């Protein structure tokens, strides 16, 4: 422990606060100047900053800083009131290790620096306090003999003292991330030059703006520093970027006097450009709350540091740009996959809004336009869901106009005229935003608007990603609209192929019900069909199945249905109708589409009120089933040639008498060929289900069979399905 006698002594108490390190540096700096110690004394200021920071971070107690000028050296002692909290062990001077989660600076750096820089240093523990001290030789003043302490002899074998930036070299050679490297740089720069704040700005990838990526001393609270993008005059308040350091002695008369430096109370500034291959890639700046704080020596030291970090920082920045580019490509690919997975326009807009708020913006709005060019606000999304209603109100009152350059969407005058409260809309309206039209195949479908907070601007790369995404969203919306139009056409076509429910005839003494489901529920046009109609005093029914599905099969369905009705009204028998229909299909069909059909006509039985007489033809179709009142099921009729396959075929009429209480079921093969894994329902499985339908109404029979089929093979309808039930009363 050094002697307590000294020629000059100065002491000051400090609280354990974040700003204590800067205040302690200023106290020591002013004290040494008042004692006539000529500058530079950077080593002293550097060690004071580190020891005070250690005391604030680890001891978390009030502390005292004492400065003494002893013959031949300067001594500084930092005393705290927490002797139970040991000083972190000093080790080799290494700052390349990643900091812990609780201490961004890393432990023990102050004592490591003291070991490397100071002439002597030590730690003293007392009952109520703990002191860390160091001595540095005062080479500007000749040593004189002293009774209190022996003269200090020159150490000819002492290794050279590291330069101001020596402790940063280890960080440059380590695998630090760009953020960690910038943090170490600004902290070291502020300490090395005795400044109150420091920052580093890097050029954006498009070199149109500068981004202040890291800073210390420019926030008035404990909130973490957030990068901000600024124009050239804000990043370089003293002069445009050019080779060589620049000193600004009074920021109050600078062009950026209203900028963040002045708001933080800074009065003087020194900056040094980062130059790689003759191109200015960034700027390192240190600021002080005192005017004329920096001299040529400080500027030269800062430029030395800027030259050291320029190339490593540029390499890290380019690596970061490449990672960002890959992330953007991955985002666009993922967005394309998600957007392609839906054919619903509203779902497409909602999905686009969620994708944008997760990556590109703080909020997003999707406007769609109709055939008349009228815009409609369809989707609004904000990262804070509590602001969705406010955002919707804002965008409904003031629709955004097209703009691809990031800037506020509306002026304060427009907001005032709209009667919107500024306190609610400032962050939404005054932050930068872009509004990009959604265009597909040369046709405008809407507009995509993306906004950010006032302190967060867009980079050119982000604008390009948004523009690329808008084309993908527009393409997905166009596909959804085309699908909706096709679905509407399919519905209209299917309605023309199936009889309208309200136009189905009432058959005296017969309760009937029908069922139809296409194989693809997204496309209601299929090859199965049914029909029930009255013709020439008879009640006719038909169930048919065209080979295949889709529009081609539907064309045969339409031909068969309209031919049936036309011939039945002429009074032709079922066999004659089948003959004529077979020839019609052969004449019209060039795609080899076959048709199976059960066609029949009902007339009252000869005994009045005693059932129905049925004449029918089953042209290659599954035979109908009959259920009696005892629950017994049997098929009736015989299978005849299918339609559309052969020219020289004949058909015969078959007759059957149906009695009251009996139920007739006619189905297509989509029912009997229903599969559950490798098992198929088959005719026997259908008969078993049908046998349990005795006593049910016709519609109840349909519902029972449909439910049993779903239980047998959930979601297993891979073919069009049609059913018809006739129950005699």
Phi, psi and omega in degrees: 000132181291162179294150180273355176277135180207152180289324179221138182221140174220137181227151174205141177269147181224149175277162178278071185239161181299329183274002183296321182300316179295319179295321179293319177300316181296320179298312181294318180301310181294324180297313181295323177296320181292335177275358178084016177283118183287147174286159001271148170229053184296325182298320180296312182296321180298313181291323176300314181300317183291317182291321178292319178298318177300318181295319180292317185286316188266316182280322180054044178222168175299149184220161178237136175248122179242133180241132177228141173250104180262158178306113174092357180201166174245132183239136178231137180231129178248116185245130176240175185253030181229073181293341181283345179261101187294152175290135177304141184298132178283137178227193178299154182288092179227123177239017182270352179286145180293137180291156178286167182293332182269345182221107185292344184269338185089152187270143171083006183292324181299312181290328176296319177293319178300318179297326184276331190252318190287154174292321176204158180200167181185174179228134180235128179255131175242183181295319187244358182208176180216135183234136173242127185226160175210157174235140174232132181299135177267089185286351180275355183229127180295143181279144177236151179299144181223142178285333184283329182213147181291154178296146180271124180269149179291139180259101184288337182260010181285135179295155181300139180290137181296151179289175181303325186256012184298320182292343179276340182299322180298321178294323180293330182269357182262176182264057177278150172288166179301319180297315180296320180297318179292322179298313179298321183295311184291323177297315181292321180297316179298319181290316184296327182258003179066031181271166178265344180206158176207153179209163175223130180243139179239149178290140174291166185298329178270359176059027176264342181217171175243142180244118175284103189273333183205144180203155172228145175083006182252007177246144183269355180226191183271008180295141180293152179289135176245132179302147177221147179261134185225163174282172186301317186290340177277324179283332182235073186292342183266326182191163176294152182297130178203163181302141178097149180286158180226137179248133173242114186280338181210105182289345182294339179252011181278165180294336182256034184298338179265009182278188185292328179298312181292323179296333177274004177086014181282141183242334179226155188211141171233134182232151177221129182283150171265119187239128177229122180054041178075007182244132178285115183255350180184186182212134176249125183230145175232133184238157180224153177280356179254143176285152177052041182279332187252137177246183180302325180295317178296318179298320180294320178295321180294321179294325176300316178294320179298321179294326180292321188266348188304307184291313177301320180294318180295321177297315179296322180295317179295322176296321178295319178298318180295319177297320178296320179296317179294321178296322179295317179296320178295319179297315181294321178295316179295319179299319179299316180298316181292318181292326180287345183278357179230143177243026177249124186296318180295319178295324178298314179297316180296319180294319178298317180297319179292321178297319183293315181290341178278343187224315192259331186211167177280331177213162182211147175225138178244119173256138174244157181235146178267187183295341179269000179082014180272127181276145178224130178284107186262326184218139176225134179218134176228145179302326174263104185299339179293343181262003182298317182293320178295318179296318179297318178297318181297313184286334177288324180280329182227084179300137181288148174262164182293130174202127180261345177267130183297121175193166178302144183286328186226153177274160177303328179295317179296321179295319180294319180293331178280352178073025181269140182287125185296324182297332180271334189247359186300309183293328181282324187264331185265351175285159180294147180210156173231146179229112189246132178291147175262110186233130176225128180056038177076008182241131181285127180252343182163205182212143179244119183246130181235131180232157177229173179287166186298330184268005186231112183261167176272144168270165179297322178299320180293323176296319179296320178297318178298321179295318177296317180297323181299322179294323179289320177296316180298319179296318179294321178294320178296318177298319179296318179294318178298320179294320179296321178294318179296319179296321178296319177296321180295319178298315180298318179294317181295325177298328179283341182267338180247143180293143177292139182303318184289346181257003177293137184287156172267118183262116181302128177079007181227128172260119183233157178210151181228161181212139177214136175214124178286160180297319179253111184292344176281347180229105189279000178271128180216186182260352176269148179204167174218163176202143175221124182203164178256139181206119173055047177077011178238159174247118187255147177219153180208143171226123184228162181215116177272140177298119180099180181225177175089189185300323180297317177294325180296328179297318177294322178301313180298318179300315183294316184295314184287328176294317178304309184296317183295316182287324180295324179292339176277357176087012180289152179285162178304319181295318180293321179298317179297322179297313181293322180293322178301316179293322180296319180293319179295325179290323187264333189272118176249004183246017177055058175257124180261160182223128169255144184208141167251116180234136179209165177227142183245140172223152179302145179295162182299324175278112185303130177078011183247040174107197185230148173257127185244129169249132187209166172223131175252099184271086179069013185261154174305136183292147179290157179249147178238133180244122178268179185291345178273357181087014180270136184243136176211153176266159178217160184091180179223152183276133179241173185301147177285168186265145175085010182252318185227149179275313187268075178228155176234156182234148179236144176283140174239141182241147178210145178259129178251133183256158178304140180093344179278150182235133179249134179237125175238131184224166170263171185289353174296340177274306185289336180263016176297131186244142171238102189059241182266355182269147178240144183298307177072178181294321183292321178296322178293320178298322180296318178294316184294329182295339180269013184254011181297138178085356180271155173290168181299316180292324178294325177297316178301313182296319180297314182296317180298318179294319180294323178295320181292324177291326180291316181216088182302127179063021187265018179278098181258000179226157176300147184227131175223141178221147175222136180235130175240117180244122180278132183273000000 
